[in-house]
Amino acid sequence: MQKTVDVLYTLFSRLVAVALLLGTAAVVILATASFLRLTVEVAQTDGMQIPYTTLQTLFDLLLGAVIAMELAHSVHLMLSGGSIYAQVRIVLVIGMLAVVRKLIVIELETVSGMLLLGLASAVFALGCAFALVIWIDRQHGAPRREGDSE
């Protein structure tokens, strides 16, 4: 009975992961298309007069596409049985990218110093966790697999 449950759960988790991968691929395509569309619009205007808010929007779209790609990579690693350390590193990188994305699009005049301190603390904590995961991974001497990133 336990073996049947394990097989069914494995099948279920793989089907869900494939669905997530397909959905994430669609998000990557849409985010990339939005970024490229705005980039072309900006390039067709007078390039020396690009408002800062437009640059913020461009970076927001770019980082959105990168975050979606990292999520897709994480789901792919889950499907292919990649290292758990690689998956955790990707999640930490996604967290750092999300905070950096917030810092890029934030209007500094409208936020408190405490919010900025909180975001800086989040980046520091994520960076420390990232370094710790890499250190633990190296201590265990986990073999490197194709697709594992550092």
Secondary structure, 3 states (H helix, E strand, C coil): CHHHHHHHHHHHHHHHHHHHHHHHHHHHHHHHHHHHHHHHHHHHCCHHHCCHHHHHHHHHHHHHHHHHHHHHHHHHHHHHCCCHHHHHHHHHHHHHHHHHHHHHHCCHHHCCHHHHHHHHHHHHHHHHHHHHHHHHHHHCCCCCCCCCCC
